[in-house]
Amino acid sequence: MEQKETKIGFLKRLKKAIFELEDYGFFLGESLSVAFKYFFILVFIVSLIFSLVLTYKCSSAINKAYSYIIKELPEFEFKDNTLHFEKGIDAYDYDYEFRLFADTTENLSEEKINEYKNIIYSNGDYGIILLNEKFILITKTSEDTTKYADYFANLENADAQTVEELTISNKQDLVNLLEKTGISSLLMSVFIIILIGVFLANVFIVFSDICVVGVFGWFAARLCGVNFKINPMIAMSIYSLSLSIVLDLILDVIYVMTGFSVEYFSVIYLLIAYVYIIAAIFMIKYDLIKHTEELKKIIEVQKQVQKEIAEENKEDKESLEEQSEEKMDDTKIEEEKKEENRDPDGSEI
């Protein structure tokens, strides 16, 4: 079995897991570590593809934001962790459904801030509100308020003195800073961050799904009269989720690129895995029954052969006994003849 494990690559395993249910019995003969190796490779490839798509989408957004800064953003100044724009901003991007408000009036009322929030919430958009000493980031599921001082102080590997002295006198200073940083290096950093986050999230989510499908499969196997140990059942759960993971990636990519989503796919996602694992259990059960019947036939043939051999041995034994008796009779006749020859015939008198 170890030889088979070394010969079958990832793509062939993926093909078997999706298209060759009748070969799921092969996976039962492997160690659990082989299945987990397949799991991590699959999750990494899925995370890599999705991260590339997200980075591409981010690159479009970053380039669009860079163009907006150069062409449309009003003059501003950032000094002593305080932001000031020459005039207020109310901008909206239809492609990304993103709204930008900037109102750096000192001591801005809460009523005005809530007005900005309500506009973003009412349209179900994403948005950011830039205020004098803080900014508010709003998504469809969360709202975060952060002071500029706290944000720069928490930057990883940031020099405290540099943060305190960070000053942008005008828009051109920001453009120069972006050009110095470089869009490509910024995108590479974004890609690495996204990849790590997406990979860790996928590992946790898919592993949870493996546990759910494994428990379901264990009970289903019991009902079907097949007893599996926990390790083979976990391995089967990993492979049975292959199609669901691939479809989920395709739909996620479509959603990021077009905004189209399939409602209740999370239910379909697990349903596909349940169908796969039940079908695999029935296939394995059928193979076991077929194998058992073949063993019975072999045993019957062996019994028949043994019976025929025993009968032949019996016939040979009887034949040998008959030959032995005939030989004894012939010997006895010869001895009687010799005795007759020894009897006196009267010639001596």
C-alpha beads as a LAMMPS data file, in Angstrom:
LAMMPS data file: protein, C-alpha beads

349 atoms
348 bonds

1 atom types
1 bond types

-500.0 500.0 xlo xhi
-500.0 500.0 ylo yhi
-500.0 500.0 zlo zhi

Masses

1 110.0

Atoms # bond

1 1 1 0.000 0.000 0.000
2 1 1 2.879 2.376 0.655
3 1 1 3.951 2.048 -2.965
4 1 1 0.533 3.216 -4.144
5 1 1 0.681 6.269 -1.871
6 1 1 3.973 7.413 -3.409
7 1 1 2.757 6.921 -6.986
8 1 1 -0.543 8.812 -6.757
9 1 1 -0.092 12.571 -6.983
10 1 1 -2.378 15.332 -5.801
11 1 1 -4.247 15.849 -9.082
12 1 1 -4.938 12.132 -9.449
13 1 1 -6.235 12.020 -5.874
14 1 1 -8.488 15.002 -6.574
15 1 1 -9.825 13.249 -9.683
16 1 1 -10.472 10.049 -7.717
17 1 1 -12.169 11.975 -4.906
18 1 1 -14.568 13.738 -7.309
19 1 1 -15.169 11.310 -10.177
20 1 1 -14.255 7.797 -8.962
21 1 1 -16.477 6.912 -6.020
22 1 1 -15.958 3.221 -6.667
23 1 1 -12.275 3.671 -5.742
24 1 1 -12.885 5.195 -2.303
25 1 1 -11.950 1.831 -0.815
26 1 1 -8.396 2.623 -1.889
27 1 1 -8.274 5.551 0.550
28 1 1 -9.193 3.241 3.437
29 1 1 -5.895 1.422 3.065
30 1 1 -3.867 4.599 3.552
31 1 1 -2.655 6.253 6.723
32 1 1 -4.506 9.312 8.009
33 1 1 -1.397 11.463 7.514
34 1 1 -1.681 10.977 3.727
35 1 1 -5.275 12.252 3.777
36 1 1 -4.285 15.282 5.868
37 1 1 -1.429 16.039 3.468
38 1 1 -3.998 16.082 0.648
39 1 1 -6.249 18.298 2.809
40 1 1 -3.548 20.921 3.439
41 1 1 -2.449 20.987 -0.212
42 1 1 -6.048 21.395 -1.407
43 1 1 -6.789 24.168 1.100
44 1 1 -3.539 25.959 0.243
45 1 1 -4.225 25.865 -3.525
46 1 1 -7.787 27.103 -2.992
47 1 1 -6.530 29.873 -0.678
48 1 1 -3.794 30.824 -3.151
49 1 1 -6.217 31.159 -6.077
50 1 1 -8.741 33.137 -4.033
51 1 1 -5.998 35.406 -2.635
52 1 1 -4.753 36.151 -6.150
53 1 1 -8.293 37.110 -7.195
54 1 1 -8.733 39.318 -4.132
55 1 1 -5.338 40.939 -4.717
56 1 1 -6.273 41.622 -8.330
57 1 1 -9.497 43.210 -7.131
58 1 1 -7.535 45.219 -4.538
59 1 1 -5.071 46.347 -7.203
60 1 1 -7.946 47.784 -9.220
61 1 1 -9.265 49.530 -6.105
62 1 1 -5.808 50.854 -5.158
63 1 1 -5.145 52.162 -8.666
64 1 1 -8.573 53.805 -8.699
65 1 1 -7.941 55.363 -5.272
66 1 1 -4.508 56.566 -6.422
67 1 1 -6.089 58.190 -9.465
68 1 1 -8.744 59.820 -7.243
69 1 1 -6.079 61.216 -4.905
70 1 1 -4.201 62.815 -7.773
71 1 1 -7.181 64.183 -9.706
72 1 1 -10.038 64.850 -7.266
73 1 1 -8.962 64.765 -3.633
74 1 1 -9.013 68.272 -2.077
75 1 1 -5.898 69.688 -0.456
76 1 1 -5.403 68.558 3.145
77 1 1 -2.930 68.565 6.006
78 1 1 -2.113 65.861 8.559
79 1 1 -0.114 67.057 11.565
80 1 1 0.081 65.986 15.226
81 1 1 -2.372 63.146 14.499
82 1 1 -4.949 65.669 13.330
83 1 1 -6.464 65.785 9.842
84 1 1 -7.775 68.899 8.113
85 1 1 -9.343 69.158 4.634
86 1 1 -9.898 72.417 2.795
87 1 1 -13.486 71.320 2.123
88 1 1 -15.780 68.409 2.911
89 1 1 -15.949 65.278 0.758
90 1 1 -18.944 63.203 -0.268
91 1 1 -17.759 60.669 -2.870
92 1 1 -19.247 57.374 -4.030
93 1 1 -17.823 54.574 -6.212
94 1 1 -20.465 52.458 -7.929
95 1 1 -18.054 49.678 -8.932
96 1 1 -17.073 48.894 -5.338
97 1 1 -20.195 50.261 -3.623
98 1 1 -17.933 52.365 -1.440
99 1 1 -18.725 55.799 0.012
100 1 1 -16.244 58.331 1.368
101 1 1 -17.173 61.136 3.732
102 1 1 -14.620 63.644 4.998
103 1 1 -15.637 66.322 7.512
104 1 1 -12.750 67.619 9.611
105 1 1 -14.739 70.330 11.393
106 1 1 -13.579 70.542 15.007
107 1 1 -16.054 69.295 17.596
108 1 1 -18.360 67.908 14.933
109 1 1 -21.732 66.991 16.445
110 1 1 -22.794 63.372 16.927
111 1 1 -25.959 64.127 14.969
112 1 1 -23.918 64.959 11.884
113 1 1 -21.743 61.864 12.284
114 1 1 -24.843 59.675 12.639
115 1 1 -26.247 61.274 9.502
116 1 1 -23.184 60.138 7.551
117 1 1 -23.481 56.643 9.039
118 1 1 -27.156 56.347 8.168
119 1 1 -26.497 57.243 4.529
120 1 1 -23.947 54.420 4.291
121 1 1 -26.158 51.927 6.152
122 1 1 -29.297 52.793 4.187
123 1 1 -27.681 51.794 0.892
124 1 1 -26.010 48.700 2.328
125 1 1 -22.628 50.022 1.220
126 1 1 -19.114 49.989 2.566
127 1 1 -17.704 53.315 3.639
128 1 1 -15.250 55.372 5.607
129 1 1 -15.808 58.657 7.464
130 1 1 -12.699 60.813 7.950
131 1 1 -13.004 63.160 10.921
132 1 1 -10.666 65.590 12.647
133 1 1 -8.990 63.137 15.067
134 1 1 -10.396 59.762 14.077
135 1 1 -11.896 57.728 11.255
136 1 1 -14.887 55.365 11.164
137 1 1 -14.750 52.271 8.945
138 1 1 -18.144 50.762 8.129
139 1 1 -18.840 47.388 6.499
140 1 1 -22.071 45.471 6.049
141 1 1 -21.437 43.622 9.317
142 1 1 -19.294 45.895 11.467
143 1 1 -18.356 49.435 12.456
144 1 1 -14.922 50.402 13.807
145 1 1 -13.898 53.793 15.170
146 1 1 -10.154 54.434 15.485
147 1 1 -8.144 57.489 16.458
148 1 1 -5.276 58.370 14.131
149 1 1 -2.864 58.370 17.068
150 1 1 -3.889 54.845 18.077
151 1 1 -3.775 53.589 14.491
152 1 1 -0.210 54.716 13.814
153 1 1 0.959 53.651 17.275
154 1 1 -0.259 50.120 16.574
155 1 1 1.424 49.800 13.182
156 1 1 3.633 46.729 13.224
157 1 1 7.378 47.530 13.356
158 1 1 6.600 51.252 13.371
159 1 1 9.119 53.578 14.960
160 1 1 7.368 55.550 17.713
161 1 1 9.306 58.735 17.003
162 1 1 8.556 58.530 13.274
163 1 1 4.855 58.057 14.010
164 1 1 4.762 61.073 16.301
165 1 1 6.556 63.202 13.713
166 1 1 4.442 61.982 10.777
167 1 1 3.371 65.090 8.912
168 1 1 1.758 65.484 5.496
169 1 1 1.605 69.156 4.586
170 1 1 -0.346 68.781 1.375
171 1 1 -1.677 66.311 -1.158
172 1 1 1.624 66.151 -3.037
173 1 1 3.360 64.833 0.091
174 1 1 0.917 61.907 0.125
175 1 1 1.507 61.253 -3.588
176 1 1 5.275 61.268 -3.016
177 1 1 4.876 58.872 -0.072
178 1 1 2.818 56.462 -2.187
179 1 1 5.317 56.614 -5.044
180 1 1 8.161 55.962 -2.612
181 1 1 6.360 52.964 -1.142
182 1 1 5.514 51.611 -4.597
183 1 1 2.208 50.117 -5.708
184 1 1 3.765 46.722 -6.521
185 1 1 5.379 46.311 -3.088
186 1 1 2.130 47.432 -1.480
187 1 1 0.196 44.827 -3.476
188 1 1 2.721 42.137 -2.539
189 1 1 2.219 42.959 1.129
190 1 1 -1.549 42.894 0.635
191 1 1 -1.299 39.528 -1.142
192 1 1 0.770 37.933 1.646
193 1 1 -1.568 39.231 4.344
194 1 1 -4.644 38.034 2.444
195 1 1 -3.081 34.617 1.727
196 1 1 -2.173 33.983 5.362
197 1 1 -5.591 35.112 6.595
198 1 1 -7.555 33.173 3.972
199 1 1 -5.471 29.999 4.449
200 1 1 -5.862 29.969 8.245
201 1 1 -9.588 30.703 7.961
202 1 1 -10.067 27.932 5.376
203 1 1 -8.136 25.410 7.481
204 1 1 -10.377 26.109 10.464
205 1 1 -13.623 26.123 8.450
206 1 1 -12.878 23.021 6.362
207 1 1 -11.590 21.072 9.376
208 1 1 -14.876 21.855 11.151
209 1 1 -16.740 20.567 8.095
210 1 1 -14.617 17.399 8.117
211 1 1 -15.659 16.718 11.716
212 1 1 -19.344 17.277 10.888
213 1 1 -19.244 15.063 7.778
214 1 1 -17.191 12.437 9.637
215 1 1 -19.757 12.138 12.445
216 1 1 -22.571 11.950 9.867
217 1 1 -20.682 9.281 7.904
218 1 1 -19.972 7.220 11.017
219 1 1 -23.667 7.039 11.896
220 1 1 -24.623 6.389 8.258
221 1 1 -22.114 3.529 8.075
222 1 1 -23.548 1.990 11.258
223 1 1 -27.044 2.134 9.804
224 1 1 -25.761 0.458 6.642
225 1 1 -24.198 -2.347 8.671
226 1 1 -20.584 -1.304 8.027
227 1 1 -18.309 -0.569 10.982
228 1 1 -15.509 1.924 10.351
229 1 1 -12.791 3.060 12.714
230 1 1 -12.481 6.811 13.255
231 1 1 -9.304 7.307 11.172
232 1 1 -10.684 5.843 7.901
233 1 1 -13.910 7.783 8.376
234 1 1 -12.014 11.089 8.780
235 1 1 -10.011 10.286 5.638
236 1 1 -13.213 9.582 3.700
237 1 1 -14.688 12.851 4.985
238 1 1 -11.689 14.782 3.664
239 1 1 -12.030 13.292 0.192
240 1 1 -15.836 13.589 0.144
241 1 1 -15.520 17.385 0.659
242 1 1 -13.312 17.830 -2.421
243 1 1 -16.082 18.761 -4.864
244 1 1 -17.739 21.081 -2.323
245 1 1 -14.449 22.936 -1.747
246 1 1 -13.813 23.346 -5.482
247 1 1 -17.362 24.602 -6.118
248 1 1 -17.092 26.991 -3.175
249 1 1 -13.899 28.449 -4.671
250 1 1 -15.562 28.934 -8.064
251 1 1 -18.567 30.691 -6.525
252 1 1 -16.344 32.876 -4.314
253 1 1 -14.346 33.987 -7.357
254 1 1 -17.555 34.741 -9.262
255 1 1 -18.865 36.745 -6.300
256 1 1 -15.685 38.820 -5.998
257 1 1 -15.577 39.542 -9.730
258 1 1 -19.287 40.053 -10.441
259 1 1 -21.140 40.282 -7.124
260 1 1 -23.294 37.262 -8.049
261 1 1 -23.911 34.807 -5.217
262 1 1 -25.833 31.548 -4.773
263 1 1 -28.195 31.693 -1.828
264 1 1 -28.072 28.813 0.668
265 1 1 -24.929 27.367 -0.926
266 1 1 -23.636 26.597 2.573
267 1 1 -26.421 24.018 2.864
268 1 1 -25.708 22.618 -0.615
269 1 1 -21.996 22.547 0.304
270 1 1 -22.556 20.029 3.103
271 1 1 -25.313 18.187 1.238
272 1 1 -22.892 17.342 -1.580
273 1 1 -20.399 15.951 0.937
274 1 1 -23.143 13.876 2.612
275 1 1 -24.163 12.389 -0.746
276 1 1 -20.544 11.558 -1.568
277 1 1 -19.824 9.852 1.735
278 1 1 -23.080 7.841 1.680
279 1 1 -22.400 6.753 -1.909
280 1 1 -18.851 5.786 -0.932
281 1 1 -20.146 3.742 2.018
282 1 1 -22.560 1.845 -0.238
283 1 1 -19.798 1.244 -2.780
284 1 1 -17.505 -0.112 -0.081
285 1 1 -20.304 -2.251 1.349
286 1 1 -21.031 -3.631 -2.139
287 1 1 -17.326 -4.438 -2.595
288 1 1 -17.258 -6.176 0.811
289 1 1 -20.338 -8.254 -0.074
290 1 1 -18.881 -9.104 -3.462
291 1 1 -15.573 -10.012 -1.865
292 1 1 -17.345 -12.169 0.728
293 1 1 -19.286 -13.996 -1.994
294 1 1 -16.096 -14.587 -3.929
295 1 1 -14.465 -15.992 -0.791
296 1 1 -17.440 -18.313 -0.281
297 1 1 -17.142 -19.543 -3.857
298 1 1 -13.430 -20.112 -3.403
299 1 1 -14.079 -22.031 -0.178
300 1 1 -16.735 -24.148 -1.902
301 1 1 -14.378 -24.891 -4.779
302 1 1 -11.647 -25.803 -2.308
303 1 1 -14.038 -28.114 -0.471
304 1 1 -15.067 -29.747 -3.754
305 1 1 -11.443 -30.212 -4.760
306 1 1 -10.605 -31.674 -1.363
307 1 1 -13.603 -34.001 -1.654
308 1 1 -12.521 -35.172 -5.116
309 1 1 -8.961 -35.653 -3.898
310 1 1 -10.259 -37.660 -0.919
311 1 1 -12.388 -39.820 -3.221
312 1 1 -9.459 -40.381 -5.571
313 1 1 -7.256 -41.290 -2.616
314 1 1 -9.934 -43.678 -1.407
315 1 1 -10.201 -45.304 -4.830
316 1 1 -6.434 -45.543 -5.060
317 1 1 -6.312 -47.077 -1.616
318 1 1 -9.011 -49.612 -2.518
319 1 1 -7.221 -50.396 -5.749
320 1 1 -3.975 -50.912 -3.868
321 1 1 -5.740 -53.138 -1.377
322 1 1 -7.256 -55.197 -4.204
323 1 1 -3.904 -55.476 -5.894
324 1 1 -2.367 -56.470 -2.588
325 1 1 -5.040 -59.138 -2.017
326 1 1 -4.600 -60.470 -5.556
327 1 1 -0.894 -60.604 -5.018
328 1 1 -1.367 -62.461 -1.757
329 1 1 -3.727 -64.926 -3.476
330 1 1 -1.199 -65.537 -6.252
331 1 1 1.513 -66.102 -3.651
332 1 1 -0.693 -68.528 -1.772
333 1 1 -1.467 -70.493 -4.954
334 1 1 2.207 -70.733 -5.830
335 1 1 3.013 -71.994 -2.334
336 1 1 0.257 -74.625 -2.578
337 1 1 1.677 -75.781 -5.883
338 1 1 5.102 -76.107 -4.348
339 1 1 3.665 -78.166 -1.490
340 1 1 1.957 -80.463 -3.950
341 1 1 5.223 -80.985 -5.757
342 1 1 6.881 -81.951 -2.501
343 1 1 4.285 -84.732 -1.671
344 1 1 5.570 -88.401 -2.300
345 1 1 4.171 -89.879 -5.510
346 1 1 5.017 -93.609 -4.698
347 1 1 8.069 -93.845 -6.879
348 1 1 10.380 -94.286 -3.857
349 1 1 8.857 -97.760 -2.994

Bonds

1 1 1 2
2 1 2 3
3 1 3 4
4 1 4 5
5 1 5 6
6 1 6 7
7 1 7 8
8 1 8 9
9 1 9 10
10 1 10 11
11 1 11 12
12 1 12 13
13 1 13 14
14 1 14 15
15 1 15 16
16 1 16 17
17 1 17 18
18 1 18 19
19 1 19 20
20 1 20 21
21 1 21 22
22 1 22 23
23 1 23 24
24 1 24 25
25 1 25 26
26 1 26 27
27 1 27 28
28 1 28 29
29 1 29 30
30 1 30 31
31 1 31 32
32 1 32 33
33 1 33 34
34 1 34 35
35 1 35 36
36 1 36 37
37 1 37 38
38 1 38 39
39 1 39 40
40 1 40 41
41 1 41 42
42 1 42 43
43 1 43 44
44 1 44 45
45 1 45 46
46 1 46 47
47 1 47 48
48 1 48 49
49 1 49 50
50 1 50 51
51 1 51 52
52 1 52 53
53 1 53 54
54 1 54 55
55 1 55 56
56 1 56 57
57 1 57 58
58 1 58 59
59 1 59 60
60 1 60 61
61 1 61 62
62 1 62 63
63 1 63 64
64 1 64 65
65 1 65 66
66 1 66 67
67 1 67 68
68 1 68 69
69 1 69 70
70 1 70 71
71 1 71 72
72 1 72 73
73 1 73 74
74 1 74 75
75 1 75 76
76 1 76 77
77 1 77 78
78 1 78 79
79 1 79 80
80 1 80 81
81 1 81 82
82 1 82 83
83 1 83 84
84 1 84 85
85 1 85 86
86 1 86 87
87 1 87 88
88 1 88 89
89 1 89 90
90 1 90 91
91 1 91 92
92 1 92 93
93 1 93 94
94 1 94 95
95 1 95 96
96 1 96 97
97 1 97 98
98 1 98 99
99 1 99 100
100 1 100 101
101 1 101 102
102 1 102 103
103 1 103 104
104 1 104 105
105 1 105 106
106 1 106 107
107 1 107 108
108 1 108 109
109 1 109 110
110 1 110 111
111 1 111 112
112 1 112 113
113 1 113 114
114 1 114 115
115 1 115 116
116 1 116 117
117 1 117 118
118 1 118 119
119 1 119 120
120 1 120 121
121 1 121 122
122 1 122 123
123 1 123 124
124 1 124 125
125 1 125 126
126 1 126 127
127 1 127 128
128 1 128 129
129 1 129 130
130 1 130 131
131 1 131 132
132 1 132 133
133 1 133 134
134 1 134 135
135 1 135 136
136 1 136 137
137 1 137 138
138 1 138 139
139 1 139 140
140 1 140 141
141 1 141 142
142 1 142 143
143 1 143 144
144 1 144 145
145 1 145 146
146 1 146 147
147 1 147 148
148 1 148 149
149 1 149 150
150 1 150 151
151 1 151 152
152 1 152 153
153 1 153 154
154 1 154 155
155 1 155 156
156 1 156 157
157 1 157 158
158 1 158 159
159 1 159 160
160 1 160 161
161 1 161 162
162 1 162 163
163 1 163 164
164 1 164 165
165 1 165 166
166 1 166 167
167 1 167 168
168 1 168 169
169 1 169 170
170 1 170 171
171 1 171 172
172 1 172 173
173 1 173 174
174 1 174 175
175 1 175 176
176 1 176 177
177 1 177 178
178 1 178 179
179 1 179 180
180 1 180 181
181 1 181 182
182 1 182 183
183 1 183 184
184 1 184 185
185 1 185 186
186 1 186 187
187 1 187 188
188 1 188 189
189 1 189 190
190 1 190 191
191 1 191 192
192 1 192 193
193 1 193 194
194 1 194 195
195 1 195 196
196 1 196 197
197 1 197 198
198 1 198 199
199 1 199 200
200 1 200 201
201 1 201 202
202 1 202 203
203 1 203 204
204 1 204 205
205 1 205 206
206 1 206 207
207 1 207 208
208 1 208 209
209 1 209 210
210 1 210 211
211 1 211 212
212 1 212 213
213 1 213 214
214 1 214 215
215 1 215 216
216 1 216 217
217 1 217 218
218 1 218 219
219 1 219 220
220 1 220 221
221 1 221 222
222 1 222 223
223 1 223 224
224 1 224 225
225 1 225 226
226 1 226 227
227 1 227 228
228 1 228 229
229 1 229 230
230 1 230 231
231 1 231 232
232 1 232 233
233 1 233 234
234 1 234 235
235 1 235 236
236 1 236 237
237 1 237 238
238 1 238 239
239 1 239 240
240 1 240 241
241 1 241 242
242 1 242 243
243 1 243 244
244 1 244 245
245 1 245 246
246 1 246 247
247 1 247 248
248 1 248 249
249 1 249 250
250 1 250 251
251 1 251 252
252 1 252 253
253 1 253 254
254 1 254 255
255 1 255 256
256 1 256 257
257 1 257 258
258 1 258 259
259 1 259 260
260 1 260 261
261 1 261 262
262 1 262 263
263 1 263 264
264 1 264 265
265 1 265 266
266 1 266 267
267 1 267 268
268 1 268 269
269 1 269 270
270 1 270 271
271 1 271 272
272 1 272 273
273 1 273 274
274 1 274 275
275 1 275 276
276 1 276 277
277 1 277 278
278 1 278 279
279 1 279 280
280 1 280 281
281 1 281 282
282 1 282 283
283 1 283 284
284 1 284 285
285 1 285 286
286 1 286 287
287 1 287 288
288 1 288 289
289 1 289 290
290 1 290 291
291 1 291 292
292 1 292 293
293 1 293 294
294 1 294 295
295 1 295 296
296 1 296 297
297 1 297 298
298 1 298 299
299 1 299 300
300 1 300 301
301 1 301 302
302 1 302 303
303 1 303 304
304 1 304 305
305 1 305 306
306 1 306 307
307 1 307 308
308 1 308 309
309 1 309 310
310 1 310 311
311 1 311 312
312 1 312 313
313 1 313 314
314 1 314 315
315 1 315 316
316 1 316 317
317 1 317 318
318 1 318 319
319 1 319 320
320 1 320 321
321 1 321 322
322 1 322 323
323 1 323 324
324 1 324 325
325 1 325 326
326 1 326 327
327 1 327 328
328 1 328 329
329 1 329 330
330 1 330 331
331 1 331 332
332 1 332 333
333 1 333 334
334 1 334 335
335 1 335 336
336 1 336 337
337 1 337 338
338 1 338 339
339 1 339 340
340 1 340 341
341 1 341 342
342 1 342 343
343 1 343 344
344 1 344 345
345 1 345 346
346 1 346 347
347 1 347 348
348 1 348 349
